[in-house]
Amino acid sequence: MSSNPTPSELLSELTQAAEKQWQALQNPAVPVIYVGHATCGRAAGSQETIDGFRDALAEKGIEAEIITVGCLGHCYAEPLVTIHYPGFPPLMYQKVGAGEARVLVNSFLQGGEDPCFEYLLGALEPNDTFPTLMDYPRYLYEKRVIMDQCGLIDPHSLDHYLAVGGYQALAKALEKGDKWVVEEIKSAHLRGRGGAGFPAGIKWDIARQAEKTPKVVICNGDEGDPGAYMDRTLMESNPHQVLEGLAIAALAVGASRAILYIRAEYPLAVSTIEDAIAAAKEHNLLGERILGTDFSLEVSVFQGSGAFVCGEETALIQSIQGNRGMPQYRPPYPAVEGLDGLPTVINNVKTLSTVPSIVRKGSHWFKAIGTEKTPGTAIFSVVGDVEYPGLVEVPMGVSLEHLIFEVCGGIKDGKPFKAVQIGGPSGGCLPESELSTSIDFDSLRQAGAMMGSGGMVVMNDETCMVEVARYFIDFTQHESCGKCTFCRIGTRHLLEILTGLTKGEGSDDDIAELQTLSEETIIGSLCSLGKTAPNPVLTTLRFFKDEYLAHYREHRCPALMCRDLIAYYIDLDACARGCDACVACCPTEAIFTTSNRKKAIDQEKCVKCGECVYACPPEYDAVFKVSPPEMIPDQGIKPLDEKKEENNE
């Protein structure tokens, strides 16, 4: 090595031992067990899975290594386990509890005779650098850039990240300089993945040229959308990737201070990031004179209190400064005058996680993925009525239909598709006729939805779109900071009208009011919370107006979802004599025995909880819903006279 080693040479010294350790894992002498242990895995019982493996291995005296990894994105398969047995490719197993762990030890790890294919989900192809998926159908449809290493490396091991190319982009950026980095990000046309889609390179260039110093970069990890957990997964599964992107952004704009703003409801993400910061500082990848250069960066974590509006960058800044999180008028924009009046760049976790790959592989590589206007990939947390819910990363430009029906397996239980709500609580609800819509910022906006931070809710035909609009307006109304009159009062009026409609109340004037008030709320609100809050209302009015009309004109909920407009009854022909399954589950004792020993429902006592539907054995399937309530068929039901029965006996 030269007397004045370059950042790449210093990094190479760090990675030599890590690469040897990683190569040993790819060609193991003893079985290696990888257990997904991020939040989703833990919620599914991954700790019990780990304990089950440890106990069974100890009982059998088998030597093996257990490594906890992050989330692979396949939440439906948790707890997810990958076993690399010598002589076999790494095999991935789904829904491995403590019992299944014991079976795998006894049948597979004890001699390698039976790989337990009944639990198998897929297989990986090992190599000396990084394993690639060999037999895993869903991955044929995905393009993993940001999540490439999630679920395959130990997030608490800096060596794992170094061994797969970690911090090489930072070393390259240090050698090329700030101006080169900014131009490369601008050339890549990287648009912010936090929702607005503003070009990251332009934002960085504005801050770099700002005269005030010092400068600040902030990673926005305040993920508040219901059902969204992409940022959390990245921070829990590959924290060094986030930190590397953050450090490159700081270098590009000339910042000496970086803050990760993470909501306090993400304790595992907070602790994982803090551990990663400590490890990076210890190895001179953060802190003073990084990799022997003049660039120094102080990195800290700030825990947000959970206000949804703090995802907006000016509200986030107010929160860090100790003020109430409320959006501020712009200009000045944060890139010119932000935290404490200093030039401040704020980027989302996904945006910063994309940066290392661009710097390392080049903007031309990145632009070859996705579309011309929106290159790269998009990560979605797909939840709701799909066969395979979880995190999905696809190239920009694929259709909604491709994502829902091919990548995620279609609608659960084969039921008809009805709508997809995309873009978080302020996103739009798109029907089947819009499934050909391309997934990119501009196409989704034209369809009435938006990319948002990547939340996606898929709904089947049993979903009431009026109730969906009411649910999301209820969320945004409660999360409004109250600064803007139209957001504060307008969303409340929208909620009142929608609540009335779900009860069968309303008129044609209410429908017109929903439209007008939604449009005025968009115009009269300062930040994106108010400007996008009416999207669920506008899109459901546009695509599902007939459901609105049915609610107040016919007092009927076509989806049989709104409690005030439905009733439950039991089909006496289908009901089994002597079966009390529905009786046992009813919380209000509304189900009684009829004179012919079948079951019926007392409508005055019924609270319409629906438990009887789930309790009724599927071979009978005797409980039904109707709307409006007066549609219950007259079955000539008479209660069983218990006293008379006693006398007869």
N, C-alpha and C positions, 0 to 999 in steps of 0.2 A: 504493500500500500504506500502511496506517496506521502510526503511529509505534510501536505495539506489535503487530506482526503475529502472527496466530494460527498454530498449527502447520500448519494447512491452507494458509495463505497462503505460509508459508515453503517448504512442500513444493511448492506450485505453481510457485514460482520455479525449483526444482530440475528439475521435470519438463518445462518448456517446450522446452528443447533436445532432451530425450530423445524427446518426442512428435514433433517435426519429423523427427528421425532415423528414428523408427519408421514414420512416414507415408511417408517416402521408400522404405523397404524394402517397403512394401505396394504401391507404384507404382514399381517400379524402372526406371531408365534402362538398366541393364545386367543381365545374368542374375545372380541370386543363388542360390548353392548352399548348402543347409543339410545338414550331415552329422552324424548321430547319433554322438557321440563320448564317451558315458559308458562305464562298464566293459563292459557287454554288447556295445556297438558295437566297442570296442577289441579285445575278445576275438575278434570275428568278422572283424577286419581293417580297421577304419575308417581307421586311419592310412595304410595302403596305398591305400585309396580316395582319401583327400585328396591323397596324393602323385601318384596317377594323374591326378586332375583338374588339378592344378597343372602337371604335365609336358605334358599334352595341350593345355591352354590356352596355355601358353608356346609350344609348337610351332606352333600355329595363329594365334598373335597375337591371341587373343580376350580382350577385357576382361571380367572377371567377378569377383564377390566370393564368397569362400568363408567361411561362418560355421559354427563348430562348435556344436552344440546338445546337449541331454541326451537322455534315453531316452524314446521315445514309448510304450513298453510292449510293442511288438510284436517280441519277441526272435527269433521264428522268421523275421523278415524282415531281420534285420541282415546286413550294414551297410545302414542305411536312409538314403535321400537324398531331399531335397525340392528341386526346381528351380523357381524362379520366373522364367520367361522373359518379357520384356515382351510384353504382348498375350495371354499365356496365364494361366490360373489356376495356382497353385502345384501342381505334380505330384509325387506321392510314388512313389519307386522302391524296390523291394526287392532285397536280396542283390546290392548294387552293389559289386563288387570293382574292382581297378585296371583290368582289361580292359573291364568294363562302363562304367566312367567314361570311358575313351577313346572307346568307341562313342557314348556320350551327347554328348560334345563334338563328335565328327565329324558325327553325324547330326542332332542337335538344336540344340546351342548355336552351331553354325556355320550360321546362317541361319534356324533355327527351322522347318525343313521336315519333319523326321521326329521326333515326340516319343518314339519307341521304346516303343510300347504293350506290347511283349512283356515289359518290365521293370516295367510300371506296377502300383502297388498301390492308389492312390486319388488323390483331388484335394481341394484346399482351396478355400474361397471367400474371396478377399481382401477386406478392407475397411480403413477408416482407423484402426480401433482394434485388432482382434485377429482373425486368420483363423479361420474356422470350417470344420469338415469338411463337404464337399459331397457327395463320392462315395466313401464308405468304409463298407461295409455293417456292419462290426462295431460302429461307433460308434452305430448306430441302437439298439443294445441297451445301451449304456453311458450313465452319467451322470457326467461328469467335473467334480468340484468341486476335489479336492485336486490332481489331475494335469492340470488344465485347461491349464496352460502348459508342462508337461514335454514336451521334444522339439520345442518350437516357438520357444523363446527361448534366447539365449546365456546359460548360467548364470554366465559370468564377466563379464557386462555388467550393471552396476547400471542403466544407462539403459534397457535392454530391460525390466527389471522395473518401473521407474518408469513407462514408457510404457504399460504394460498395467494400470495402477492400483496398482502396488506402493507400500506404506507409507501408502496413504490410510487404511487401517484404524487404523494406529498414530496418525496425526494425529487422527483422529476420537476414538480412545480417550483421547488426551491432553486433548482439549477436554471430553469427557464426564466423565472422572474414574474412579477405581478402582472405586467402588461401582457405578456404572452398568455398567461392563464385567463385573463379577462377576454382576450380576443378569441381564445379557443372555446370558451363557454358561449360567447356570442355567436361564433361560427357554427356551433352545434345546435343553435336555436332551442336551447333548453328553456322550457317554460315552467314556471313555478307550479309544483304539484300540490300546493295548498288549497287550490280552488280557483283563484283569479286567473292563473295562467300567464302572468306577466313575465316577459323574458328575463331570466336570471342574469344574463351577461350585461344587459343594459342597466339593471339595478346596481350591479357591482361597479360598473364603469362610472355611474353617477357618484357613488360613494367614494370611489378611488380618486376622483378629481375634485371632490369637495375640499375646501381649504381648511376647515376646522379639524383639529386633532385633540386628543386621540380619537380613534374610530372604534366602533363596536360591531360585532356580529352576533346575532341571536338565532338559535335554532328553535323554531316554534313547534313544540311537542304537546301543545294544548289541544288534544284531540277530543272534541266534545260531541261529535255526531252520535246519536243512538245507533248501536250496532256496528260502529266503525272501530277498527283496532289495528290498522296498518302501521301507524307510527309506533304504537306500543310494541308490536311484534318486532319491528326493525331494531328498536332500542334494546329489547330483551334478547334478541337472537344474534345481532351483529353490531354491538355498540361501537366497536372501533371503526367500522365503515362510516358511521355517523360522525364520529370525531375527526376522522381523516377529511371528510368533506367539509366539516366546519373549519378545520385548520387551513385548508386550501382557500376557502372563502375569505378567511381573515388575512391570509397572505396577499390575496388578490386586491383587497381594498385598503391594505395597510393598517389593519386593526391589531391592537395589542391585547384586547380583552374579548372574550367570548362567553356567552351565557346560553345554557340549555334550559329553556322554559318548559317544564314538564308538570302536568297536572298531578296533584298529590294523590289522586285515586289510583295512580300507577306506581305503587311502592316497589315492585320488582324492577320496573324500568329505571326508576331513580337509583336504586342500589346497584344495578348492573352498570349503568352509565358511570356512577361515582367510582366503582371499582376499576372500570376501564380507564378513566382519567388518571387515577393513581398509578396504574401499570404503565400507561403511556409516558407519564412524567418521569417515572423511575428509569425508563429506557431512553430518555431524551427525545421523545417523539412529541411531547408537549412541554410547556414551561419555558425555561431560559435557553436561549441560543440553540434552537431546535436543530438537531443533526449537524452541529458545528457551524451554523450560520448566524447571522445577526438577527434573525427573526425569532422573536419571543412571543409567547401567547399564554395568558392567564385564562384558564377555563374553570367555570363554576356552574353549579346547578341551582336553579330557582324553582321552587315548587309552587305552582299556581293553585288557587283555592277551588277551581272547578267551574268557574263562570263560563258559559258557552261563548259569550260575547268577547272573552279575552283571546279567542282565536284570531280576532281582527287585530292587525299589527299595532295600531295606535292605542287600542285598549290594553293590549299586552304590555306595551311600554309603561302605561299608567300604572298597571298592576305591579311591575317591577319597582317602580319609583315609590311604591307605598300608597298610591292613591286608589280610589275606586275605579275599577276597570270600565271605562267609558270611552267610546271612539272619539277622536278629535277631528276637527276640520283640517282638510288638506287642500292646498299646500300650507306650510312646508311639508314635504314628504319626509318620512324617516331617513331615507338615504342621504338627505341633506341636513336635517335637523331632527334627531330622534331622541334616544335615551339621554337624559341630562343635557339636552340641546346639542348632542354630538352626532355626527354622521353615523347612521345605524342601518346595517343590512339585516333584514329578517327573512329567513327562508324556512320552509317546511322540512321536516325530517326526511321525507321522500326525495325532495329536491337535492338536499345535501348528500344523501346516500347515493345519488346518481353521479355526482361530480367525480369521485375517484375513477370510475370506469371511463368517463370521457377523457380525463387528463391522461390516463394510462394508455388507452387504445386509440384516442384521437377523435376529433369531431366528425370526420368522414365515416368512421365506423358507426357512430351514434346515429347519424343522419340516414344511414342505410336501414334503420329500424323505424317502423311507424309510417307517418305520412310526411309530406313535404312541409306543411305548415306546423305540424305537431309531431316531431320525431320522437323516438324512444318508446317506452312502454308505460302502461298504466296499471296500477295495483288497485284492486277492488276487494272489499270485504263483502262477499255475497252471502246474504242471509235470507231467511224466509222459506218459501215452499219449493226448495230445490233439493235434488237428491244429494248433492255433494257441496254443502255450504262450507265456506272458509275463505282463505285469501287466494286470489288469483292474479297472476301477472301476465298480461297479454300485450302484443304490439298495438300501439295507437292505430286506429283505423279499422279494426275488426268490428263486426256488427254485434249489436246486442243479442241477436238470435244465436250467433256463434258462441258467445260467452255463456249464455244461459243454457242452451240445449246441447252443446257439444262439450264445452269445458266443464260445466257444472252438472251435466247429466240430465237436464230437463226438469220438469215439474214432478215433485214428489208424489208417489203413489199413482202416477199416470193421470192426474187430474188436469183439466184444461187450464192453460195459461190465461191470466186476465190482465195483469199490468206489472210493470216494474217501476219502482220509485228509485231514481238515481240522483245522487248529488247530496245526500244527507237530508236532514229535516226540511231544508229549503229547496230541495230538488223537485223535479216534476215527475208526474205519474204518466207513463207512456203505455198505450195499449198494444195489442198484437199487431195492428197495422203499422206501428212505428218500429218494429223489431229490426228492420233493415237499416236503422239509423247507425251511422258510423260512430265509434267511440273516440271522440276527440272533442276539444274545447268548443270549436265553432259549430259542428254538426249538432251536438247535444243542445247547445244554446238555441239554435234555430228550431229545434223540435219542442222547445218549451221547458227543457230540463237543463242540467248543467253538470259538469264534471265533478265539481265540489272537491272534497278531500278523498272521495272514493267509496263512499257507502252506497250499497245497492240492496234494495229489498224486493224480492220476487214474490208475487202474489198469485194465488190460484182463484178459481171462480167462486170460492166461498168467502171472498173478501169484499166488504162493502166500501166503495170508494168515497162515499160521503163520510163514513167513520174514519177512513184513512186521512182525509183532509182535516177533519176535526182533531184527530190525534196529533198531527204534526203542527197545526196551528196552536194547539194547547201547549206543546213543547216550546215553540218559539215565543209565544206570548209570555210564558213564565221566565224565559231566558232574556227577554228584552231588558236592556239596562235602564230604559225609561227616559232617555235623553230626548228622543224625538217624539213629538205628539202623535204622528201617524203610526209609528211603530208601537208606541205604548198603548194608545187608545184604539187605533185602527185594528190591530190584531185582536184586541179584546172583543170588539164588535163582531169581527169575523167569527170568533169562537162562539159568541152567543147565538148567532144565526145558525151556524153549523150544528151546535148542540140541539137547538130547537128542531132542526130538520131530522136529526137522528131519532127524535121522539114523535115524528109525524106532524110537527107543527111547521107553519111557514106558508108562503104564497109566491106568486110570480114576482112580486115586488122584492122579495128577499133574494131571489136569484139575481135580479138586476143589481141589487145593492151589493151582493158578493162581488160581482164583476167590477163595479165602479169603485168600491172601497179597496179592492185588491190593487187596482191600477193606481189609485191615489196614494196608497201606502208605499208603493214602489217609488213614486216620484218624490214623496215627502220625507223619506228616510235618509239618514246620513250614511250609514254603513251598510254592508252587504247583508247583515242579519235582517234588517227591515226591508231592504230592496229585493230580497229573494224569498222572504217568509211566505208571500202569497202564492208562490209557484205551485204548491200542491192544490190549492183552491182553483187557480186558473186552468191548470191542465185537466183536473177532474171535471170541471165545468165544460171544458172543450171536448173531451173525449168520452165522458160518461154522464152527460146531462140527463139522459133518460132515467138514471138512478135517482138523481135529485128530484125529478118530477114524480117518480113513483112514491117517494117518501112523503111528500106533502099532499099530493093529489089523491093517491090511493091508500095512504097510510100503510105502505108496504115496503119492506126492505127486500129487494130481489135476491140479495146474497144471504138472507136469513141470519143477519149478524147483529143488528140493532135490537137490544133487549126490549125496548118499549114497543116494538113493532112485530114481535114474534111470540109464539107460544109453543110449548112442547106437548105432545100427546103420545100415548102408547097404542099401537095397533093391536087390538085384541086378537086378531087372527094369527099374528106372529108371536105374541107373548106366550111364554112357556108357563104352564101351571106349576106352581110351587117354587118358581125361581124368585128369590128375593134380592138379587144383586142390586137392582135400582133402589129398592127400599133402604138397604143398608147405607147407601152413599148419600141419600137426600138429606141436606142439612136442616130442612124446615119441616120434615115429615109430611111432605105434600103428596107422597105416593101411597095409595091405599089399595086394598084388595077388593075386587069386585065380587058380585054375587056368583059368578062362575069361576072364582078363584084366579082370575087374571089380575093384572095391575093397571091402575089408572092414576091420573094426576089431578089433584085438586088445584084448579087454576088460581084460586084466591091465595093459596099458600105458596105457590111456586114462585121462586125468585129468579128463575131462568138462568141458573148457573151452568147448566149443561152437563153436570156430572153423570146424570142418568144415561146420557148418550154413550159415554165412555165405559160405564159400568155394565151396560147390557151386553151379554155374550154375543160375539159376532155371528154365531150360527143362528141367532134369533133376529138380531138387528131390528128390534121392535119399537124403538123410540125415534120419533120424527119431530121436525120443526115445521111450522107453517107461518106464513105472513100474508095478510094481517091476522091477528089472533083469532078473530071470529071465523076463520076458515077451518077451525077444528071440526072434523066430521062428527055428526051425531051418531054415537055408537050405542045409545040406550044403556048407558052405564048405571049400575046400581051397586052401592056398597054392600059388602058382605055383612049380614046381620049376625054378629058373633054370638049374641045371647040366644037367638033362635037355633043356631048351630049346636050350641051346648045342650039345649033341651032335646034336640033330635038325637044327639049322641047318647 
